[in-house]
Amino acid sequence: MLRTSRISVFGNMVLSLLKIVVGIVSNSLAVLSDGLDSASDVVTSLIILIATPIISRPPNSKYVYGRGKAENIASTILSFVIFFVGFQMFIAAIQKIFSKEIVEVPSMLAIWVTVISIVGKLLLALYQFRQGKRADSSMLKANAINMRNDVVISVGVLLGLGFTFFLEMPILDPIIALLISIYIVYSAIGIFRDANLVLLDGVSDPSVYQKIITAVEQVPGAYNPHRIRSSHVGNYYNIVLDIEVEGIMSLTDAHRIAQKVEDSIKQSVDNVYDIVVHVEPRGSEHTGEKFGMSRESAE
């Protein structure tokens, strides 16, 4: 992830500086806004560079599950950075739209730098997404989504600049910037939501519970999977559940069934960090259970 982030920092820094300078020189708020968005990508990649060594540290007596959730904390910080940039652009665009000053048509230089930005961002986004999928990293995937958004934004800027030149309507430039800012804010909210789902011990795919139940039911002698809890440690599932076995069974046999349940779940669910199986006598009462899923609640 470090090498991927370094490439992202360099690429975004070049594109950001290019668009900010050209946006100012060509009098295009849309291109300037696009450049500021790319600047936020530089900050994004720098945060990833800082978080990656933390994530890779092994578990210890203080952090027995490791520091995998540092990735989600980093993604939350990224969402705030992206949101701030988007909101600032929103304010600037509103001010320019309602300003009484005469708005000039941007120069052709704005179009050329936007074309360069589209090509560069597309290559960076594809590279980030491929590396994020390979490493199963939510940070890299979030950054790739942000860069993909940048490609869409730059295409919108290019179309808007084209209409601005052909129709000679300079007011279109701040309107495009306004639309870009709304899109960026929306993307930031999505990244924040996904990151905090993990921090609050939620799961993005609730169907994992049905997979766990099905895996338990495939083990002879294991009954009534219940109080099933699943959370994330980084990008891996941490699973805890209760099962029932025959009450007259020996501890050795009960342990053997529990081990088979673990193996069955690992075959059905990808990226499992750890599984804890609590064994109870068959027919035990389960009144007042506050946490976890059962067969009934998972349906």
C-alpha positions in Angstrom: 0.0 0.0 0.0 2.9 2.4 0.6 4.1 2.3 -3.0 0.6 2.8 -4.2 0.1 5.7 -2.0 3.4 7.3 -3.0 2.4 7.1 -6.7 -1.0 8.6 -5.8 0.6 11.5 -3.9 2.9 12.4 -6.8 0.3 12.0 -9.5 -2.4 14.0 -7.6 0.1 16.7 -6.7 1.1 17.3 -10.3 -2.5 17.4 -11.5 -3.6 19.6 -8.6 -1.0 22.2 -9.1 -1.6 22.2 -12.8 -5.4 22.8 -12.4 -5.1 25.3 -9.7 -2.6 27.5 -11.6 -4.6 27.1 -14.9 -7.9 27.7 -13.1 -6.6 31.1 -11.8 -4.8 32.1 -15.0 -7.8 31.1 -17.3 -10.4 32.6 -14.9 -12.3 29.3 -14.5 -13.8 28.6 -11.1 -14.8 25.1 -12.3 -11.2 24.2 -13.1 -10.0 25.8 -9.9 -12.6 23.7 -7.9 -11.4 20.6 -9.7 -7.8 21.5 -8.8 -8.7 21.9 -5.1 -10.5 18.6 -5.2 -7.3 17.0 -6.5 -5.4 18.8 -3.6 -7.7 17.0 -1.2 -6.6 13.7 -2.9 -3.0 14.6 -2.0 -4.0 14.9 1.7 -6.0 11.7 1.3 -2.9 9.8 0.1 -0.7 11.3 2.8 -3.1 10.1 5.5 -3.0 6.6 4.0 0.8 6.8 4.1 0.6 7.6 7.8 -2.0 5.0 8.6 -0.5 2.0 6.7 2.5 1.4 9.1 0.1 1.6 12.0 -2.2 -1.0 10.5 0.7 -3.4 9.8 1.8 -3.5 13.5 1.3 -6.9 15.1 -1.1 -7.5 18.0 0.2 -7.0 21.6 -1.1 -7.0 25.1 -2.7 -3.6 24.6 -4.2 -4.1 21.2 -5.0 -7.8 21.1 -6.9 -7.5 17.8 -4.1 -5.4 16.2 -4.7 -2.0 14.8 -6.8 -2.9 11.8 -9.5 -0.3 12.5 -6.9 2.5 12.1 -7.8 2.1 8.4 -11.4 3.0 9.1 -10.4 5.9 11.3 -8.2 7.2 8.4 -11.2 6.8 6.0 -13.3 8.9 8.5 -10.6 11.6 8.5 -10.6 11.5 4.7 -14.3 12.0 4.6 -14.0 15.2 6.6 -11.2 16.5 4.4 -13.3 15.9 1.3 -16.4 17.3 2.8 -14.6 20.5 3.8 -13.2 21.0 0.3 -16.6 20.4 -1.2 -18.4 22.8 1.1 -15.8 25.6 0.5 -16.3 25.2 -3.2 -20.1 25.3 -2.7 -19.8 28.7 -0.9 -17.4 30.1 -3.6 -19.7 29.0 -6.4 -22.8 30.5 -4.8 -20.9 33.8 -4.2 -19.8 34.0 -7.8 -23.2 33.1 -9.3 -24.9 35.9 -7.3 -22.1 38.4 -7.6 -22.7 41.6 -9.5 -19.3 41.5 -11.1 -19.0 40.7 -14.8 -18.1 37.0 -15.3 -15.5 36.5 -18.1 -15.4 33.4 -20.4 -12.5 31.1 -19.4 -9.6 30.7 -21.9 -9.0 27.6 -24.0 -6.2 26.7 -21.7 -8.8 25.5 -19.2 -10.1 22.9 -21.7 -6.7 21.5 -22.4 -5.7 21.1 -18.8 -9.1 19.4 -18.1 -8.4 16.8 -20.8 -5.0 16.1 -19.3 -6.7 15.8 -15.9 -9.2 13.3 -17.2 -6.6 11.0 -18.6 -4.3 11.2 -15.6 -7.1 10.7 -13.0 -8.5 7.8 -14.9 -5.1 6.0 -14.9 -4.6 6.7 -11.2 -8.1 5.6 -10.2 -7.8 2.3 -12.1 -4.4 1.6 -10.5 -5.7 2.5 -7.0 -8.8 0.3 -7.3 -6.8 -2.7 -8.6 -4.3 -2.4 -5.8 -7.1 -1.9 -3.2 -8.9 -5.0 -4.5 -5.7 -7.0 -4.4 -4.9 -5.9 -0.8 -8.6 -5.8 0.2 -8.0 -2.3 1.6 -11.0 -0.1 2.3 -8.6 3.0 2.4 -7.3 2.3 -1.1 -10.8 1.5 -2.4 -12.1 4.7 -0.9 -9.3 6.7 -2.5 -10.0 5.0 -5.8 -13.7 5.9 -5.6 -12.7 9.5 -4.8 -10.5 9.5 -7.9 -13.2 8.0 -10.0 -15.4 10.8 -8.8 -12.7 13.2 -10.0 -12.9 11.7 -13.5 -16.6 12.3 -13.6 -16.1 15.8 -12.2 -13.5 16.6 -14.9 -15.7 15.3 -17.6 -18.5 17.6 -16.4 -16.0 20.5 -16.3 -14.9 19.7 -19.9 -18.5 19.6 -21.1 -19.4 22.8 -19.3 -16.4 24.6 -20.6 -17.3 23.5 -24.1 -20.9 24.9 -23.7 -19.5 28.0 -22.2 -17.3 28.7 -25.3 -19.9 27.8 -27.8 -22.8 29.5 -26.1 -20.7 32.3 -24.7 -22.4 32.0 -21.3 -19.7 32.5 -18.7 -22.3 32.0 -15.9 -22.1 28.2 -16.7 -18.7 28.0 -15.2 -19.7 28.8 -11.5 -22.8 26.6 -12.0 -20.6 23.7 -12.9 -18.5 24.4 -9.9 -21.6 24.4 -7.8 -22.6 21.0 -9.1 -19.1 19.7 -8.5 -19.2 20.8 -4.9 -22.5 19.0 -4.3 -21.2 15.8 -5.8 -18.0 16.0 -3.6 -20.0 16.6 -0.4 -22.2 13.6 -1.3 -19.2 11.4 -1.8 -17.7 12.5 1.5 -20.9 11.5 3.3 -20.8 8.1 1.7 -17.2 7.4 2.7 -18.0 8.6 6.3 -21.0 6.3 6.5 -19.0 3.2 5.3 -16.1 3.8 7.6 -18.2 4.4 10.7 -20.2 1.3 10.0 -17.1 -0.7 10.8 -16.1 1.5 13.8 -19.6 0.9 15.3 -19.0 -2.9 14.8 -21.5 -3.2 12.0 -21.3 -5.2 8.8 -21.9 -3.9 5.3 -23.3 -7.2 4.2 -25.9 -8.7 6.6 -26.2 -11.8 4.5 -23.0 -13.0 6.3 -25.3 -14.1 9.2 -27.3 -16.4 6.9 -24.0 -17.9 5.6 -22.9 -18.6 9.2 -26.2 -20.3 10.0 -26.1 -22.4 6.9 -22.5 -23.4 7.6 -23.4 -24.5 11.2 -26.4 -26.5 9.9 -24.0 -28.5 7.7 -22.2 -29.9 10.7 -23.8 -33.0 12.1 -24.5 -32.7 15.9 -24.6 -28.9 15.9 -27.9 -27.3 16.6 -29.6 -23.9 16.9 -26.9 -21.4 16.1 -27.9 -18.2 18.0 -26.5 -15.1 19.6 -24.3 -14.7 16.4 -22.2 -11.5 16.4 -20.0 -10.4 13.7 -17.7 -7.3 13.5 -14.7 -6.2 11.5 -11.1 -6.3 12.5 -9.6 -4.2 9.6 -11.0 -6.0 6.6 -11.6 -9.4 8.4 -14.6 -10.8 10.1 -14.5 -11.5 13.9 -17.3 -14.0 14.6 -18.8 -15.1 17.9 -21.7 -17.5 18.2 -23.5 -20.0 20.4 -24.5 -23.5 19.3 -26.2 -26.4 21.0 -25.1 -30.1 21.2 -26.5 -33.1 23.0 -26.2 -32.6 26.7 -24.8 -36.1 27.4 -22.0 -35.6 25.0 -18.4 -35.6 26.4 -16.4 -32.4 26.4 -14.0 -33.9 23.8 -16.8 -34.6 21.4 -18.4 -31.2 22.0 -15.1 -29.6 21.3 -14.7 -31.6 18.1 -18.1 -30.4 16.8 -17.2 -26.8 17.7 -14.0 -27.1 15.7 -16.0 -28.5 12.7 -18.3 -25.5 13.0 -15.3 -23.2 12.8 -14.0 -25.0 9.7 -17.4 -24.9 8.0 -17.8 -21.2 8.6 -14.3 -20.5 7.3 -15.2 -22.3 4.1 -18.4 -20.3 3.7 -17.2 -16.8 4.7 -14.2 -15.1 3.2 -11.7 -13.1 5.2 -12.3 -14.5 8.7 -10.0 -13.2 11.4 -11.2 -15.3 14.3 -14.2 -17.5 15.4 -15.3 -18.1 18.9 -17.9 -20.9 19.4 -19.7 -21.3 22.7 -21.3 -24.7 23.3 -24.5 -25.2 25.3 -26.7 -28.3 26.1 -29.4 -28.9 23.5 -32.7 -27.4 24.6 -31.2 -24.6 26.8 -33.4 -21.6 27.4 -32.3 -18.3 25.8 -34.6 -15.7 27.3 -33.5 -12.1 27.6 -30.7 -12.3 25.1 -29.9 -8.8 24.1 -27.2 -9.2 21.4 -26.7 -11.2 18.3 -28.6 -12.8 15.5 -30.5 -16.1 15.3 -32.1 -18.1 12.5 -35.3 -16.3 12.9 -33.9 -12.8 13.0 -31.6 -13.4 10.1 -34.4 -14.4 7.8 
